Amino acid sequence: MRHFKTISELHRSIGYPPPENPLISLVMCEKLSECSIGQSEFTTDFYMIAFKKIKSGYVLYGRTKYDHDNGSMMFMKPRQVIEINNVELEEKGFIIWIHEDFLNGYHLHSEIKKYGYFDYEANEALHLSAREEQIIWDLHSKIELEYYNNQDEYSREIIIAHIDSILKYSQRFYKRQFINRTELSGKTVSKFNDLLASYLEKGKSKEKGLPTVKSLADLFNLSPRYLSDLLKQETGKTAIELIHIFLISEAKNLLQGSENSVSETAYALGFDNPPYFSRLFKKEVGVSPNEYRKNFVN
């Protein structure tokens, strides 16, 4: 698998002219050849922000294939597996490649890591309304104007500010997408809790240990980060927080309804470390498992 350390190297490999700035590249996608990168998977040291209305071909990111849709944005992070193959667009699109070093010394260097959508799979791309598309294109135009306008000591800061705006708007648009998805598909948290209950009822906790966000996300056909953000939008709690709440609720029931020791209760729920179970229980409930049982009996 090929790894690109520089944007110039990426441009050479696909026949693009050299970038105006070696640490950031703007690519306008008008036709098939301009949005295909090789015929195999690759990795980079860059972030990628892309807007594409795909007609045919596919994008692979995080080992998940994205074939086509009405229109969407995709966000990819350094050293993640990517493939962009034979993509033909409904209309123009763009790709912004941003080397990690371009952000050095700026607040966005750390802030960009907080945007969960860089960990989403390709099939969890951001779908934009016409109004939202226009906002993104306006910001892209501002970046483009600065990029091709004899860059000086102010250019980097201005470009980074516009990139930051794209990311913030995308966060807002994803929240809108989560709300719309919830309205269309019902309460995600209800299904999430049903899957947790089934996991325990079937004895999988004893066999496989504690339920994980990944194992539950797989049942939703979602990435762990996307599922967690979807649940956060719906409940205010992340997936791991909801797992802990569910397990502690089950633990309370077991402590009240059986004479099993705290360790036996922990093992029954899938904990392989009873002290960790006790710490988690006290964190969530405010008292230790033994204190809880004593208080309940009294």
N, C-alpha and C positions, 0 to 999 in steps of 0.2 A: 504494500500500500504506500502510495507516495505522500510525503509530507512537505508542505510549502512553508518555508521560514520567512520568506519575503513576498510582498505583493508583486514586486517586479518579476520574480520567478514565476508566479502564478500567471501573470500577463503573458510572459514569453511562451509558456507551455500551451496556451490556447490561442496564440496569435494576435493578442491585443497590443496596441501601442503602449509604450511605457506610461505608468501613472504620472500625473502632474506632481504628486507628492508620494515618496516611497512608502509612507506609512498610512496612506488612505487612498482609496480608489473609488471612483464613481463609474458605474457601467450602466448605460442605457440599453435595454433589451427591446429590440424591434422585431426580431425574427428568430427562427430556430437556431442558427449557428451562433448567435450572440448570447444565448443563454444555455449552452451546453458546455460542460467542462470535462473533457476526456470521456473515456468509456468505462471508468472504474472508480472505486471509492478512493477518497483522499482525505487528508486532515490538514489543518493550517494553524498558524499562530494568530489568527485574526477572528474578530467578530464579523458576522455578516447580517445585514438588514436587507431584506428583499421584498419587493412588491411585485407579484406576478398574477396574471389571470391566465392560468394554464389551459391550453386547448388539448395538447397531447404531450407524450413523454412523461417523465417522472422525476421527482426529487426524493432522494433518500437521505434521512437524517436520523441519527440515533437508531439505526437498523430498521426503521419503519418507513415504508414507501408511501409517498403522497402522489397520487395520480393526477387529479384535476378537480377543479371546483370553480365557482363563479368568480371568485376573486379573493385573494388573501395575502397577508404578510407573514413572513417567516423570519425567525431569529435564530441564529446559530452561533455557538461559542467556540473559542479555540480548542483544538485537539479533539473535537467531536467528529465522528465519521460522517462524511458528506458524499453524495453523488448527485450530480445534476446532468441528466442524460436525455438528449434528443427532445428538449423542451420547446414546444411551439406555443406561442402566446395568442390569446384572443385580441389583445391590444398591447400597447407599450408597457414595459415594466422597468424596474431598476434594481440594481444590486449595489450596496455600499459595503466595501470591505474596509475594516478598521483594524489596523495592527494594534496589539496590546500597548506597544510603546508610544503610540500616538496620544494615549490618555495619561501617560506618566506626568505626575505633578499636578494633575487636575482632580477635582472632587469626583468626577465621573469614573475615574479609575477604580474606585471602590464601590461606588453607587451602582455601576452597571451589573455587578455580581448579585445585587439584590433583586433584580428583575427575574422572577421565576420562569418567565416564558422562554428564556434561553435554554431551559432544561425540558421544554415540551417536545413531544414528537412532531414529525412533519404533518401528521394527520390532525394535529391540534392547532393548526395555523389560525391566524386572526382573520376573521371575515369582516370586511368593511362595508358600511353603507356608502351611498354616493357622497354624502356630506363629509363623512370621515375620510374617504379617499381624497377629497379635495384638500382637506387639512394636511394630509401627509404629503401630497404633491406640492403644496405651497412651501412646506418646510424643505422638501428636497430641492426645490428651485432656489431657495435661499442658500442652501449649501453649495449647489452647483455654481451660483453666481460668484460666491467667494472663492470656490475651488479654482475656477478658471480666470480669476481676476488678479493676476500678478500677486501671488500670496506674499504677505509681509508678516511682521511680528504680531499683528492682531488677528491674522486669518485663523490660526489654530484655535484660539479661544472662541472666536465667533462660530466656527464650524462645530466645535464641541458643544456649544450652547444650543445649536439647532438640532444636533443629534440627541442631546438630552431632552429636548422638547418632543422629538419623535418618540422616544422611549416612554416619556410620561404620558403622552396622548395614547400610546399603545396600551399602557397599563389601564388607563380609563376605558378604552374600547374593549379590552378583554373582560373587564368587570361587567360591562353591558352585555357582552356575549354570554357570560356565566348566568346572568339574570334571565336572558332570553332562553338559554338552554334549560334552565330549571323550570320555566313556565311551560316549555314544550315537552319535557321528559319526566316531569314529576320530581318529587323530593329525592335528591341523591342520598341524603343522610339516612332516609328510611331504608333504602336498599343497602346502604353501607352497614347499618346495624343488623339488618337481616342476614347479611353475609357473615358478620361476626358471630351472631347467634348460631348459625348453621355450622360454622367452623368449630365451635365448642361442642355443640350437640353431637357432631359426628366424631368427636374424639381426636380431631386433628391436632389440637394443642398438645396432647400427650405424645403424639407421633412426630409432629414437625416443630413443636415449640410454639412460641408466641406468634400470633398473626402479625404480618408485616404490612407496611403500606404498599410495598411492591406486589405482594401476593394478592392483595385486594384490588389494587389498580389493574392487575392483569385480568381480573374477572370483569372489570368495567371496560376493558380494552382501551385504557388510558395510561398515560405515563404517571408515575407517582407524584410528580410535582403538579401536573395539571389537576389530578384528582384532589390533591391537598388544597390547592388554590380554589377549586370549585366548592369544596366543603367549607373553606374559610369564608367565602362569599355568602354561603347559605346559612352557616351556623355561627360564624365568628371563631370557630375552632379549626385547627389543622387536623389532618388525618391521624397523625400520631397522638394528638391530644384526645381525639374521639375514641381511639383504641384504648387509651389509658382509662378514660371515663367508663367505658364499657366493661373493661376488665375489673376495675375497682367495684363497680356495681355488682358484678358476678361474685367477686370476693366477699362482699358484704353478705350476700345471700348464703354463700357456703359457710361463712363464719357463724351465721345465725342458725343455720339449719343442720349442721353436722358437728360431730365431736372431733373432726380431723384437726391435727396440729396446724400451726401456721405454715410450717414447711410443706405438709401434705396438701394444704390448700394452694400454696404457690405452685407446686408441681402439677396439680390438677388443672391449673389455668395455663400451663405451658411455661412458667418461669423455671429456669434451671439454676437460678441463684436466689434462694429465699431471702437473704439480706436485702437484695435489690427490690424484691417484692415488698418487703416491710417498709423500706425507705419511700417507695412510690406510694404505698398506701397512706403513710403518714403525711406525705406531701399533699395528697388529694383530699384526705378526710380530716387531717388535723390531729389524729391520735394513731398510735400503733395498732396493728391487728389484734394483739392481745388486750389492749385497753378498750378497743371497740367491742370485742366479745364480752369483756367483763361488764362494760357499761350496759350492753344490751341485755345481759342476763339479769343484772340488778334492776 
